[in-house]
Amino acid sequence: MTAEVTAPPPAGPDAAPNRNSQGRSASRYGMLLRYLAVRLLLIVPTAWILVTAVFFLMRVIGDPISAAMGGRLPPEQIAERKHAAGLDRPILAQYRDYLVRLLHGDFGRSQDNRAIGTVVVDYGAATLELVFWALLVAFAIGIPLGRYAATHRDSAADLGLRLFAVLVYAAPVFFVGLLLKLVFAVKLGWLPVAGRADTDVELALRNVSPKTNILLIDAILYGDPGYVLNVLEHTVLPALSLGLLTGGVFLRLVRINLIQTLRTDYVDAARARGLSRRVVTGRHAFRNALIPIVTVMGMYIAMMLGGAVLTETTFEWKGLGYQLAQYLQARDFVAVQGIVAFIALAVAVVSFVVDVIVALIDPRVRF
């Protein structure tokens, strides 16, 4: 008895297209995973290069014990402290131990014996809050003004907005901050000169539970609308000072990319279908013009973290940048090295997150 072999049923007309569609989807999914895997792996060498550069630059300046205590302690005590800190060992041995400590989450200790991790937790929230408000200012200024400049190309308004973008980008952050203080705090008296809140408000918010170290959230948890308003008033000038820098960049990016997008074939096709200029610009061109902003956002968040040092010092905004400036003045290079290393790692992680967002909204980056 022979076995009967039954032929499979004939495929329907949609079977091949479905297989092709599933194949293309799987291929795109695979390319997306490979892209994100490569970007994730790049965090390690990026962070290593930044951390290594900071370590050896600090050592070029000199060992931290001699820099901080030279002239105030006899040479014998300085030598004892250097030996206790391991700073009299070969530079490569110090570098190896430093990397091992970083891998265990140990960023070192300051001269007042505070763990740098604790300093980051205590002051990092303030910097995060400042960068968040500055980004809102940058978006509020750059995106609508860039769109207006693109849709009114070569007009007087376009020329003025381009000049404004160049000026706010070129002006030093501390100069913009001082100018804003002179006008709105000293001359007009509308806003506070410095600080994250009035002294009595900060003292009251120390007792909030749970404490987030983000004063706006702490003020909301405290439940006093006056405290919330006081915190917001202190936020305006620092956020403007830092946000104008990136706002000028966003303005130029939106303008240039929107002008280029308005020249594409699919925009011409939308116009040919009788769609209004407002619909063509808003629905078809403007969204694509925003993709480059997301692409460079990671770089400009890093720029904001650098600008936060000057902004926080100008407005006595007690965040990570302000504390970094204090350690620099005290010549506490171990603390400076630890904070800068943490910021470098944070920038690498933020860049990866931005890469993920870009890959999700723009499939072209996978090819």
LOKOL-14357 format. One record per residue (C-alpha): residue number from 1; x, y, z; residue in three letters. Coordinates in nm, 2 decimals, decimal comma. Layout:
% residues N
ATOM  pos       x       y       z  code
ATOM  NUM       X       Y       Z   ala
...
***
This chain:
% residues 367
ATOM  pos       x       y       z  code
ATOM    1    0,00    0,00    0,00   met
ATOM    2    0,15    0,33   -0,11   thr
ATOM    3    0,10    0,65    0,08   ala
ATOM    4   -0,09    0,91   -0,09   glu
ATOM    5    0,07    1,25   -0,11   val
ATOM    6   -0,17    1,53   -0,11   thr
ATOM    7   -0,06    1,85   -0,27   ala
ATOM    8   -0,10    2,17   -0,06   pro
ATOM    9   -0,39    2,39   -0,15   pro
ATOM   10   -0,32    2,66   -0,41   pro
ATOM   11   -0,22    2,99   -0,26   ala
ATOM   12   -0,47    3,27   -0,29   gly
ATOM   13   -0,39    3,58   -0,49   pro
ATOM   14   -0,30    3,77   -0,17   asp
ATOM   15   -0,06    3,51   -0,03   ala
ATOM   16    0,26    3,63   -0,20   ala
ATOM   17    0,20    4,00   -0,13   pro
ATOM   18    0,14    3,91    0,24   asn
ATOM   19    0,46    3,72    0,26   arg
ATOM   20    0,65    4,00    0,09   asn
ATOM   21    0,49    4,25    0,33   ser
ATOM   22    0,58    4,04    0,63   gln
ATOM   23    0,93    4,00    0,50   gly
ATOM   24    0,97    4,37    0,46   arg
ATOM   25    0,84    4,44    0,81   ser
ATOM   26    1,08    4,18    0,96   ala
ATOM   27    1,37    4,33    0,76   ser
ATOM   28    1,29    4,68    0,88   arg
ATOM   29    1,25    4,56    1,24   tyr
ATOM   30    1,58    4,38    1,22   gly
ATOM   31    1,75    4,69    1,08   met
ATOM   32    1,60    4,90    1,37   leu
ATOM   33    1,73    4,65    1,63   leu
ATOM   34    2,08    4,65    1,47   arg
ATOM   35    2,08    5,03    1,46   tyr
ATOM   36    1,98    5,06    1,83   leu
ATOM   37    2,22    4,79    1,93   ala
ATOM   38    2,51    4,97    1,77   val
ATOM   39    2,40    5,30    1,93   arg
ATOM   40    2,38    5,13    2,27   leu
ATOM   41    2,73    4,98    2,23   leu
ATOM   42    2,87    5,32    2,13   leu
ATOM   43    2,78    5,45    2,48   ile
ATOM   44    3,07    5,26    2,63   val
ATOM   45    3,35    5,40    2,41   pro
ATOM   46    3,20    5,75    2,42   thr
ATOM   47    3,18    5,75    2,79   ala
ATOM   48    3,53    5,60    2,82   trp
ATOM   49    3,68    5,86    2,60   ile
ATOM   50    3,52    6,15    2,79   leu
ATOM   51    3,61    6,01    3,13   val
ATOM   52    3,97    5,94    3,02   thr
ATOM   53    4,01    6,29    2,88   ala
ATOM   54    3,88    6,44    3,21   val
ATOM   55    4,11    6,22    3,42   phe
ATOM   56    4,43    6,31    3,23   phe
ATOM   57    4,34    6,68    3,20   leu
ATOM   58    4,30    6,69    3,57   met
ATOM   59    4,64    6,53    3,62   arg
ATOM   60    4,80    6,77    3,38   val
ATOM   61    4,70    7,05    3,61   ile
ATOM   62    4,86    6,87    3,91   gly
ATOM   63    4,76    6,64    4,19   asp
ATOM   64    4,45    6,77    4,38   pro
ATOM   65    4,62    6,76    4,72   ile
ATOM   66    4,91    6,99    4,63   ser
ATOM   67    4,67    7,22    4,43   ala
ATOM   68    4,43    7,25    4,73   ala
ATOM   69    4,67    7,24    5,02   met
ATOM   70    4,99    7,38    4,88   gly
ATOM   71    5,12    7,67    5,09   gly
ATOM   72    4,88    7,58    5,38   arg
ATOM   73    5,04    7,26    5,50   leu
ATOM   74    5,40    7,16    5,53   pro
ATOM   75    5,54    6,93    5,26   pro
ATOM   76    5,55    6,63    5,50   glu
ATOM   77    5,17    6,64    5,56   gln
ATOM   78    5,10    6,70    5,19   ile
ATOM   79    5,31    6,39    5,11   ala
ATOM   80    5,12    6,19    5,37   glu
ATOM   81    4,79    6,29    5,23   arg
ATOM   82    4,90    6,21    4,87   lys
ATOM   83    5,01    5,86    4,99   his
ATOM   84    4,68    5,80    5,17   ala
ATOM   85    4,49    5,90    4,85   ala
ATOM   86    4,71    5,69    4,63   gly
ATOM   87    4,83    5,99    4,43   leu
ATOM   88    5,20    5,90    4,46   asp
ATOM   89    5,14    5,59    4,26   arg
ATOM   90    5,21    5,56    3,88   pro
ATOM   91    4,96    5,75    3,67   ile
ATOM   92    4,84    5,43    3,49   leu
ATOM   93    4,78    5,25    3,82   ala
ATOM   94    4,57    5,55    3,94   gln
ATOM   95    4,38    5,55    3,60   tyr
ATOM   96    4,31    5,17    3,63   arg
ATOM   97    4,17    5,21    3,99   asp
ATOM   98    3,97    5,51    3,88   tyr
ATOM   99    3,80    5,31    3,61   leu
ATOM  100    3,73    5,02    3,85   val
ATOM  101    3,57    5,26    4,09   arg
ATOM  102    3,35    5,41    3,82   leu
ATOM  103    3,23    5,07    3,71   leu
ATOM  104    3,12    5,02    4,07   his
ATOM  105    2,94    5,36    4,07   gly
ATOM  106    3,20    5,53    4,29   asp
ATOM  107    3,27    5,88    4,15   phe
ATOM  108    3,51    5,97    4,44   gly
ATOM  109    3,48    6,19    4,74   arg
ATOM  110    3,53    6,57    4,78   ser
ATOM  111    3,77    6,73    5,02   gln
ATOM  112    3,49    6,77    5,28   asp
ATOM  113    3,45    6,39    5,26   asn
ATOM  114    3,12    6,40    5,07   arg
ATOM  115    3,05    6,12    4,82   ala
ATOM  116    3,02    6,27    4,47   ile
ATOM  117    2,72    6,04    4,42   gly
ATOM  118    2,55    6,22    4,71   thr
ATOM  119    2,64    6,56    4,56   val
ATOM  120    2,48    6,45    4,23   val
ATOM  121    2,16    6,34    4,40   val
ATOM  122    2,13    6,66    4,61   asp
ATOM  123    2,21    6,91    4,33   tyr
ATOM  124    2,14    6,72    4,01   gly
ATOM  125    1,76    6,77    4,04   ala
ATOM  126    1,80    7,15    4,03   ala
ATOM  127    2,01    7,13    3,71   thr
ATOM  128    1,75    6,89    3,56   leu
ATOM  129    1,48    7,14    3,65   glu
ATOM  130    1,67    7,43    3,49   leu
ATOM  131    1,74    7,23    3,17   val
ATOM  132    1,37    7,13    3,15   phe
ATOM  133    1,25    7,49    3,16   trp
ATOM  134    1,52    7,60    2,93   ala
ATOM  135    1,42    7,34    2,67   leu
ATOM  136    1,06    7,47    2,70   leu
ATOM  137    1,18    7,82    2,63   val
ATOM  138    1,39    7,70    2,34   ala
ATOM  139    1,09    7,52    2,18   phe
ATOM  140    0,85    7,81    2,25   ala
ATOM  141    1,09    8,05    2,08   ile
ATOM  142    1,25    7,84    1,81   gly
ATOM  143    0,97    7,64    1,66   ile
ATOM  144    0,69    7,90    1,60   pro
ATOM  145    0,94    8,18    1,50   leu
ATOM  146    1,12    7,94    1,27   gly
ATOM  147    0,80    7,85    1,10   arg
ATOM  148    0,70    8,21    1,06   tyr
ATOM  149    1,04    8,30    0,92   ala
ATOM  150    1,01    8,01    0,66   ala
ATOM  151    0,66    8,10    0,55   thr
ATOM  152    0,76    8,47    0,51   his
ATOM  153    1,10    8,41    0,35   arg
ATOM  154    1,31    8,71    0,26   asp
ATOM  155    1,07    8,95    0,43   ser
ATOM  156    1,17    9,21    0,68   ala
ATOM  157    1,04    8,98    0,96   ala
ATOM  158    1,25    8,69    0,83   asp
ATOM  159    1,56    8,91    0,82   leu
ATOM  160    1,50    9,03    1,18   gly
ATOM  161    1,43    8,68    1,31   leu
ATOM  162    1,75    8,55    1,15   arg
ATOM  163    1,95    8,83    1,30   leu
ATOM  164    1,79    8,76    1,64   phe
ATOM  165    1,88    8,39    1,61   ala
ATOM  166    2,25    8,47    1,54   val
ATOM  167    2,27    8,72    1,83   leu
ATOM  168    2,12    8,49    2,09   val
ATOM  169    2,34    8,20    1,98   tyr
ATOM  170    2,66    8,41    1,97   ala
ATOM  171    2,60    8,60    2,30   ala
ATOM  172    2,77    8,44    2,60   pro
ATOM  173    2,52    8,28    2,84   val
ATOM  174    2,66    8,47    3,14   phe
ATOM  175    2,63    8,80    2,95   phe
ATOM  176    2,26    8,73    2,86   val
ATOM  177    2,20    8,64    3,22   gly
ATOM  178    2,35    8,96    3,36   leu
ATOM  179    2,16    9,17    3,10   leu
ATOM  180    1,83    9,00    3,20   leu
ATOM  181    1,90    9,06    3,57   lys
ATOM  182    1,98    9,43    3,51   leu
ATOM  183    1,66    9,49    3,31   val
ATOM  184    1,40    9,27    3,47   phe
ATOM  185    1,53    9,24    3,83   ala
ATOM  186    1,72    9,56    3,90   val
ATOM  187    1,57    9,82    3,67   lys
ATOM  188    1,21    9,70    3,65   leu
ATOM  189    1,19    9,50    3,97   gly
ATOM  190    0,95    9,25    3,82   trp
ATOM  191    1,15    8,93    3,90   leu
ATOM  192    1,39    8,80    4,16   pro
ATOM  193    1,76    8,86    4,12   val
ATOM  194    1,89    8,52    4,22   ala
ATOM  195    1,82    8,19    4,39   gly
ATOM  196    1,57    7,91    4,33   arg
ATOM  197    1,32    8,06    4,57   ala
ATOM  198    1,31    8,30    4,86   asp
ATOM  199    1,50    8,19    5,17   thr
ATOM  200    1,19    8,13    5,38   asp
ATOM  201    1,03    7,93    5,10   val
ATOM  202    1,34    7,71    5,06   glu
ATOM  203    1,35    7,65    5,44   leu
ATOM  204    0,99    7,55    5,44   ala
ATOM  205    1,02    7,31    5,15   leu
ATOM  206    1,30    7,12    5,32   arg
ATOM  207    1,04    6,96    5,54   asn
ATOM  208    0,83    6,83    5,24   val
ATOM  209    0,78    6,45    5,23   ser
ATOM  210    0,85    6,29    4,99   pro
ATOM  211    1,12    6,54    4,90   lys
ATOM  212    1,22    6,55    4,53   thr
ATOM  213    1,47    6,83    4,53   asn
ATOM  214    1,28    6,98    4,24   ile
ATOM  215    1,14    7,29    4,41   leu
ATOM  216    0,83    7,32    4,19   leu
ATOM  217    0,71    6,97    4,27   ile
ATOM  218    0,80    7,02    4,63   asp
ATOM  219    0,60    7,34    4,64   ala
ATOM  220    0,30    7,17    4,49   ile
ATOM  221    0,33    6,89    4,74   leu
ATOM  222    0,35    7,15    5,02   tyr
ATOM  223    0,02    7,28    4,90   gly
ATOM  224    0,08    7,66    4,92   asp
ATOM  225    0,00    7,84    4,59   pro
ATOM  226    0,22    8,13    4,70   gly
ATOM  227    0,52    7,90    4,72   tyr
ATOM  228    0,45    7,77    4,37   val
ATOM  229    0,43    8,12    4,23   leu
ATOM  230    0,75    8,22    4,41   asn
ATOM  231    0,94    7,92    4,26   val
ATOM  232    0,81    8,00    3,91   leu
ATOM  233    0,91    8,36    3,94   glu
ATOM  234    1,27    8,26    4,03   his
ATOM  235    1,27    8,02    3,73   thr
ATOM  236    1,19    8,27    3,46   val
ATOM  237    1,53    8,45    3,42   leu
ATOM  238    1,76    8,15    3,44   pro
ATOM  239    1,54    7,96    3,20   ala
ATOM  240    1,54    8,25    2,95   leu
ATOM  241    1,91    8,30    2,98   ser
ATOM  242    1,99    7,93    2,90   leu
ATOM  243    1,70    7,87    2,67   gly
ATOM  244    1,76    8,16    2,43   leu
ATOM  245    2,09    8,00    2,32   leu
ATOM  246    1,92    7,68    2,20   thr
ATOM  247    1,61    7,87    2,08   gly
ATOM  248    1,82    8,05    1,83   gly
ATOM  249    1,96    7,72    1,69   val
ATOM  250    1,61    7,57    1,67   phe
ATOM  251    1,48    7,88    1,49   leu
ATOM  252    1,74    7,85    1,22   arg
ATOM  253    1,69    7,47    1,19   leu
ATOM  254    1,31    7,50    1,16   val
ATOM  255    1,34    7,78    0,90   arg
ATOM  256    1,60    7,60    0,68   ile
ATOM  257    1,43    7,26    0,69   asn
ATOM  258    1,08    7,39    0,64   leu
ATOM  259    1,20    7,59    0,33   ile
ATOM  260    1,36    7,28    0,19   gln
ATOM  261    1,05    7,07    0,26   thr
ATOM  262    0,82    7,32    0,09   leu
ATOM  263    1,02    7,26   -0,23   arg
ATOM  264    0,97    6,88   -0,24   thr
ATOM  265    0,75    6,70   -0,49   asp
ATOM  266    0,49    6,57   -0,24   tyr
ATOM  267    0,43    6,93   -0,12   val
ATOM  268    0,37    7,04   -0,48   asp
ATOM  269    0,13    6,74   -0,53   ala
ATOM  270   -0,06    6,85   -0,22   ala
ATOM  271   -0,09    7,20   -0,36   arg
ATOM  272   -0,21    7,06   -0,69   ala
ATOM  273   -0,49    6,88   -0,51   arg
ATOM  274   -0,62    7,22   -0,41   gly
ATOM  275   -0,52    7,21   -0,04   leu
ATOM  276   -0,47    7,55    0,13   ser
ATOM  277   -0,13    7,69    0,21   arg
ATOM  278   -0,20    7,65    0,58   arg
ATOM  279   -0,29    7,28    0,55   val
ATOM  280    0,01    7,21    0,32   val
ATOM  281    0,25    7,38    0,56   thr
ATOM  282    0,11    7,24    0,88   gly
ATOM  283    0,01    6,89    0,79   arg
ATOM  284    0,26    6,79    0,52   his
ATOM  285    0,57    7,01    0,55   ala
ATOM  286    0,60    7,12    0,91   phe
ATOM  287    0,62    6,77    1,07   arg
ATOM  288    0,90    6,66    0,85   asn
ATOM  289    1,09    6,98    0,92   ala
ATOM  290    1,09    6,90    1,30   leu
ATOM  291    1,28    6,57    1,25   ile
ATOM  292    1,63    6,74    1,24   pro
ATOM  293    1,55    6,92    1,57   ile
ATOM  294    1,50    6,59    1,74   val
ATOM  295    1,82    6,46    1,58   thr
ATOM  296    2,04    6,73    1,72   val
ATOM  297    1,85    6,76    2,05   met
ATOM  298    2,10    6,53    2,23   gly
ATOM  299    2,39    6,75    2,13   met
ATOM  300    2,22    7,07    2,25   tyr
ATOM  301    2,11    6,91    2,58   ile
ATOM  302    2,48    6,85    2,63   ala
ATOM  303    2,54    7,22    2,55   met
ATOM  304    2,28    7,32    2,80   met
ATOM  305    2,45    7,11    3,07   leu
ATOM  306    2,77    7,30    2,99   gly
ATOM  307    2,58    7,63    2,99   gly
ATOM  308    2,42    7,55    3,32   ala
ATOM  309    2,75    7,60    3,49   val
ATOM  310    2,76    7,97    3,39   leu
ATOM  311    2,38    8,02    3,43   thr
ATOM  312    2,36    7,87    3,77   glu
ATOM  313    2,66    8,07    3,88   thr
ATOM  314    2,51    8,39    3,75   thr
ATOM  315    2,18    8,34    3,92   phe
ATOM  316    2,31    8,15    4,22   glu
ATOM  317    2,09    7,86    4,12   trp
ATOM  318    2,22    7,59    4,35   lys
ATOM  319    2,24    7,30    4,10   gly
ATOM  320    2,52    7,07    3,98   leu
ATOM  321    2,68    7,35    3,77   gly
ATOM  322    2,69    7,59    4,07   tyr
ATOM  323    2,84    7,32    4,29   gln
ATOM  324    3,10    7,24    4,02   leu
ATOM  325    3,20    7,61    4,01   ala
ATOM  326    3,24    7,60    4,39   gln
ATOM  327    3,47    7,30    4,37   tyr
ATOM  328    3,67    7,47    4,10   leu
ATOM  329    3,73    7,77    4,32   gln
ATOM  330    3,83    7,54    4,61   ala
ATOM  331    4,06    7,35    4,37   arg
ATOM  332    3,89    7,03    4,47   asp
ATOM  333    3,99    6,84    4,15   phe
ATOM  334    3,86    6,50    4,27   val
ATOM  335    3,51    6,65    4,30   ala
ATOM  336    3,54    6,83    3,97   val
ATOM  337    3,65    6,51    3,80   gln
ATOM  338    3,37    6,31    3,95   gly
ATOM  339    3,10    6,56    3,86   ile
ATOM  340    3,23    6,60    3,50   val
ATOM  341    3,25    6,22    3,46   ala
ATOM  342    2,89    6,19    3,57   phe
ATOM  343    2,78    6,46    3,33   ile
ATOM  344    2,97    6,28    3,05   ala
ATOM  345    2,78    5,96    3,13   leu
ATOM  346    2,45    6,14    3,14   ala
ATOM  347    2,52    6,30    2,80   val
ATOM  348    2,60    5,96    2,65   ala
ATOM  349    2,28    5,81    2,78   val
ATOM  350    2,07    6,11    2,66   val
ATOM  351    2,22    6,08    2,32   ser
ATOM  352    2,12    5,72    2,31   phe
ATOM  353    1,76    5,80    2,41   val
ATOM  354    1,75    6,07    2,13   val
ATOM  355    1,88    5,81    1,88   asp
ATOM  356    1,59    5,58    1,98   val
ATOM  357    1,33    5,85    1,93   ile
ATOM  358    1,48    5,95    1,59   val
ATOM  359    1,48    5,59    1,48   ala
ATOM  360    1,11    5,55    1,57   leu
ATOM  361    1,00    5,86    1,39   ile
ATOM  362    1,23    5,86    1,09   asp
ATOM  363    1,29    5,52    0,93   pro
ATOM  364    1,56    5,67    0,70   arg
ATOM  365    1,82    5,66    0,98   val
ATOM  366    1,83    5,28    0,97   arg
ATOM  367    1,96    5,26    0,62   phe
***
